[in-house]
Amino acid sequence: MDTKIDTENDRIGIVGLGYVGLPLSLAFADAGYDVIGVDIDRERIEQLHDGCSYVSDVSDDRLQQHLDSTFEPTTEYEALSDVVGVCICVPTPLRKTGNPDISYVAEATEELAGVLPDGCTVVLESTVYPGATEDVVAQTFTKNGSTVGEDVFIAFSPERIDPGNEEYAPADIPKVLGGVTAACSDRAEALYAPVFEKIVPVDSSTEAELVKLIENTFRSVNIALSNEIARAAHEFDANIWRTIDAAATKPFGFMPFYPGPGLGGHCIPIDPQYLSWKANKRGVDMRLIGLADRINRNMPTYVMRRMEILLDEEGIPMPEADVLVVGVAYKANVSDTRESPALDVIGCLEDRGASVCYHDPYVRQLDTEERTYESVRLTSELLAEQDCVVILTDHSTIDFEAIVDYAPLIFDTRNALDGLTNENTDTVYRL
Ligand SMILES: NC(=O)c1ccc[n+]([C@@H]2O[C@H](COP(=O)([O-])OP(=O)(O)OC[C@H]3O[C@@H](n4cnc5c(N)ncnc54)[C@H](O)[C@@H]3O)[C@@H](O)[C@H]2O)c1
């Protein structure tokens, strides 16, 4: 079978230009491919044409360099009529019911089946439940008259990027890949080999799907364990971060996970639900996933309760309190607020009647169920006026020293103030 790839002349398509698809497009462009990026969001495509990146890991300069040569963003699927391969990077959220919403993948695949040339390789990168590459992507092409493994080559490859982590570029992260047939695996591997340092082949697309779900379920369950132990450690008057760091000195059998105000982002709170939903359909009850989810989702309420107790000790009832939330992105050094625990913490504080404002250097505006907030400037006056400052995200650019210097009461859910000592540190309380 001809799996020859010529990156100098071959064009490739990336469908969905978000946190995953945009960096992936540039990784393929770096390897020499001409990249057509397709997104249905007109505003995003216009922004990209203007050289403005909305993904913090992609600089405007880098984007512009590729726009001048090898990267073409468009809303038109027809632009994919002569590509050798396509990667699908569209969202896979949960429905209101908590069940997987695979409709974006289904819609993108329908479009692709109508425009791709014969012999094309299609790799799904969106996180899905086990079996979805076969059930949704392969089925759509089959329904359109193609034979998978002959006219079209279909595989799954989990996206494993860690937004905000400058240590690992997408191309440096080993790329797990599994085809619907052996021929599909060969084609997908040939397509990806020029881009990634290391390909990790697995036996099927379903195995590759499961790899991603294990990784993120592992994180969700271990973070839940740390959150639960943090609550116990507080009752024992023990510093949970020092305890975990000391435990991590054991050279085997322990990996540190840290507590926080809850889970966020488009992956860790969502992906385990994809696994448990599908397993449940096969008669397997994944109780640990459900329990971890409940523990993690309960953290924002716990944070609010701890703040309420601290404020009570100062004689300030929550409905009269001015509270500054520091950091609303779901994790450090990114602008992403999807599923951010800050939304729930702010919601809890609003429900209890507190006056809330927030500061986040990455997030200019935030919509909660109640209202739209704008990030405030972190000044000594603003800090001194607060009854309580709660740290929810430890962005590296935030002036934590100023917070310790001027805020009268601080609740730190990220251990961001560790090591900062001055005469005010007795006003700092940790999760
Ligand atoms: N964000 C992460 O850190 C991360 C990491 C690993 C895996 N993933 C997975 O990758 C997938 C994409 O996540 P993301 O964070 O990049 O999402 P995103 O919302 O940032 O980007 C998705 C893009 O797809 C576009 N889109 C939606 N439907 C489309 C269609 N039919 N045709 C073309 N474009 C369409 C949207 O307009 C959007 O720009 C999800 O399955 C997610 O679980 C995300």
The ligand as an SDF file (V2000), in Angstrom:
LIG
                    3D

 44 48  0  0  0  0  0  0  0  0999 V2000
   -8.5030   22.2740   25.3430 N   0  0  0  0  0  0  0  0  0  0  0  0
   -7.6920   21.3150   25.7020 C   0  0  0  0  0  0  0  0  0  0  0  0
   -6.7970   21.4910   26.5140 O   0  0  0  0  0  0  0  0  0  0  0  0
   -7.8080   19.9250   25.1000 C   0  0  0  0  0  0  0  0  0  0  0  0
   -6.7590   19.0130   25.3210 C   0  0  0  0  0  0  0  0  0  0  0  0
   -6.8750   17.7440   24.7750 C   0  0  0  0  0  0  0  0  0  0  0  0
   -7.9990   17.3870   24.0420 C   0  0  0  0  0  0  0  0  0  0  0  0
   -9.0200   18.2880   23.8630 N   0  0  0  0  0  0  0  0  0  0  0  0
  -10.1710   17.8720   23.0570 C   0  0  0  0  0  0  0  0  0  0  0  0
  -10.0330   18.4720   21.7660 O   0  0  0  0  0  0  0  0  0  0  0  0
  -11.3300   18.8100   21.2340 C   0  0  0  0  0  0  0  0  0  0  0  0
  -11.3740   20.2940   20.8770 C   0  0  0  0  0  0  0  0  0  0  0  0
  -11.2020   21.0470   22.0610 O   0  0  0  0  0  0  0  0  0  0  0  0
  -10.8080   22.5810   22.0310 P   0  0  0  0  0  0  0  0  0  0  0  0
  -10.4580   22.9300   23.4360 O   0  0  0  0  0  0  0  0  0  0  0  0
   -9.8310   22.8540   20.9460 O   0  0  0  0  0  0  0  0  0  0  0  0
  -12.2370   23.2300   21.6420 O   0  0  0  0  0  0  0  0  0  0  0  0
  -12.4830   24.7440   21.1560 P   0  0  0  0  0  0  0  0  0  0  0  0
  -13.8980   25.0250   21.4950 O   0  0  0  0  0  0  0  0  0  0  0  0
  -11.3980   25.6260   21.6550 O   0  0  0  0  0  0  0  0  0  0  0  0
  -12.3340   24.6680   19.5790 O   0  0  0  0  0  0  0  0  0  0  0  0
  -13.1850   23.9410   18.7540 C   0  0  0  0  0  0  0  0  0  0  0  0
  -13.3960   24.6980   17.4580 C   0  0  0  0  0  0  0  0  0  0  0  0
  -14.2020   23.8820   16.6060 O   0  0  0  0  0  0  0  0  0  0  0  0
  -15.0620   24.7400   15.8480 C   0  0  0  0  0  0  0  0  0  0  0  0
  -16.1550   23.9450   15.3120 N   0  0  0  0  0  0  0  0  0  0  0  0
  -17.2690   23.4800   15.9350 C   0  0  0  0  0  0  0  0  0  0  0  0
  -18.0030   22.7540   15.0860 N   0  0  0  0  0  0  0  0  0  0  0  0
  -17.3610   22.7630   13.8920 C   0  0  0  0  0  0  0  0  0  0  0  0
  -17.6220   22.1820   12.6290 C   0  0  0  0  0  0  0  0  0  0  0  0
  -18.7070   21.4290   12.4070 N   0  0  0  0  0  0  0  0  0  0  0  0
  -16.7590   22.4140   11.6220 N   0  0  0  0  0  0  0  0  0  0  0  0
  -15.6420   23.1720   11.8230 C   0  0  0  0  0  0  0  0  0  0  0  0
  -15.3390   23.7360   13.0050 N   0  0  0  0  0  0  0  0  0  0  0  0
  -16.1810   23.5240   14.0300 C   0  0  0  0  0  0  0  0  0  0  0  0
  -15.4720   25.7930   16.8560 C   0  0  0  0  0  0  0  0  0  0  0  0
  -15.9520   26.9530   16.2300 O   0  0  0  0  0  0  0  0  0  0  0  0
  -14.1560   26.0140   17.6300 C   0  0  0  0  0  0  0  0  0  0  0  0
  -13.3950   27.0670   17.0750 O   0  0  0  0  0  0  0  0  0  0  0  0
  -12.3390   18.3900   22.3090 C   0  0  0  0  0  0  0  0  0  0  0  0
  -12.7850   17.1030   22.0220 O   0  0  0  0  0  0  0  0  0  0  0  0
  -11.4980   18.3620   23.5790 C   0  0  0  0  0  0  0  0  0  0  0  0
  -12.0180   17.4690   24.5290 O   0  0  0  0  0  0  0  0  0  0  0  0
   -8.9290   19.5570   24.3680 C   0  0  0  0  0  0  0  0  0  0  0  0
  1  2  1  0
  2  3  2  0
  2  4  1  0
  4  5  1  0
  4 44  2  0
  5  6  2  0
  6  7  1  0
  7  8  2  0
  8  9  1  0
  8 44  1  0
  9 10  1  0
  9 42  1  0
 10 11  1  0
 11 12  1  0
 11 40  1  0
 12 13  1  0
 13 14  1  0
 14 15  2  0
 14 16  1  0
 14 17  1  0
 17 18  1  0
 18 19  2  0
 18 20  1  0
 18 21  1  0
 21 22  1  0
 22 23  1  0
 23 24  1  0
 23 38  1  0
 24 25  1  0
 25 26  1  0
 25 36  1  0
 26 27  1  0
 26 35  1  0
 27 28  2  0
 28 29  1  0
 29 30  1  0
 29 35  2  0
 30 31  1  0
 30 32  2  0
 32 33  1  0
 33 34  2  0
 34 35  1  0
 36 37  1  0
 36 38  1  0
 38 39  1  0
 40 41  1  0
 40 42  1  0
 42 43  1  0
M  CHG  2   8   1  16  -1
M  END
$$$$
